[in-house]
Amino acid sequence: MDVTDDQGDPLSFTVRQSGSIFRYHYNLNATVQPGQAAMISSSGTMTGLVKQWSPGVFIYSMNHSPAAPSPVRRIELYRLPKGARLLAVSPSDLPNKIIDGRIQIFVDVMIPTGGSNLVAIRYRMP
């Protein structure tokens, strides 16, 4: 996994896991002044998050609960395997489209302080 700041510079970080909860701790490269936004980006692949729901049907479900002391904007892009057929997505209004033969689902949400955001995707493979 890579974590970068808004300039694209890498951030050093550690990960602590407690059950199914992962906590990322990082040091910012520059001080964030009161009232300013802190922008970071993480990119990577996590294994074990997609479960088989029934024969040929798979589900991904993640409840994101930021521990930040302020609202958090989450922007995420999910890419389903080639040949997947989207069966359901929650929230149901998440935009999706096919790019390079793969369904992509886009999430852009503001999570209030102390809040969470559940994303669930169910799809069928041939």
N, C-alpha and C positions, 0 to 999 in steps of 0.2 A: 504494500500500500504506500502511496505517496501523499504527503500533505504539503501544500504550498500556501504562501500568502498571496495577497492581491497583486503582487508584482511578479508572481510565478517563482519566487525564491523558495527553496525547500525549508520546511520547519522540522526541527528535531522533535520526536514525540515518543511516548511510551503508551502501551495498551495494557489495561488491567481487565481481566474477565472475572465476573462473578455470576456463575450460572449462565444464563443466556444474555446477560448484560455486559456490554463492552464499554469501557470508559477510556477515552483518548485524552491524554494530557500532553500539552505541547507548550513550547516557549515561543512567543511572538518575536519576530525579528526587529520590530519597531514598537514603540509605546503607542497605545491607543488613548487618545485624549478623551475626557468625559464628554459624552454626547456624540462621539464619532462611532462609526460602525467598524467592527473587526471583520475582515473578509478572509476566509480560508477556503481551501478546496481540498477534497480528498478523492482519490481515485484508486481503485483496486478491485480485486476479486475476492469474495468470501465464499467459502465452501460450506455445504451443509444447510443452507437456508431454504432450498427448494425441497419440498417433500412430495412424495407420491400420494395423491388423494384417493385415486382408484386406478384401475388399469388404464394406462395411457393418459391419465389426467394428473396434472401437477399443480401445486399451490405454493406461493411465496406469501408470507405474512410477516410484517415487521411493524412494531409500535415504536416510533421514535420519540424518546422523552429526553430532550436536552436538559442538562443540569445547569444551564447558563442563568445568571441572575437578571436576564432581560429577554425580550422576545427574540426568536431565532427564525431566520428565513432559510428554508431548506429547498434546494433545487436539486432534483434527482432525475436521472434518465435510466430507465430499465429497458434492456434489450432482450427479447425472448429468443430462444433458439430458432434457427431456420426451420420452416415448416410448421411452427407452432400456430395453433388457432386459438385466439383469445376467447375465453368463455365468460369471464366476469372480472371486473376490476372494482375496487373500493378505495376511495370514494368513486362513485359511478360516473362522475363528470371529468375524470382525468383524460386529457387528450392523448390520442395515440394515432400512429400512422406507420405505414410500411416503408422502410428505407433499406435498400440493398437486400431485399427479400426477408427482412426481419421486422417484426412488430416492435416499435419503440413506444414506451409509455413515459410521459413527461409529468413531473410533479413540481409545482412551485407553490409553496405554502408558507404562511407566517404562523409560527407556533408561539402562542403567548407564554409569558413567564409561568413556569410550573405546569404547562400544558403538554400535550402529546399529539402525535399524528399517526394514525394507523393506515398503512397501505397494504392491500391484499390483491394478489393477482392469481387467477386460476386459468390454466390453458391446457389444451389437448395436443398431444403429439401423435402423428400418424403411426 
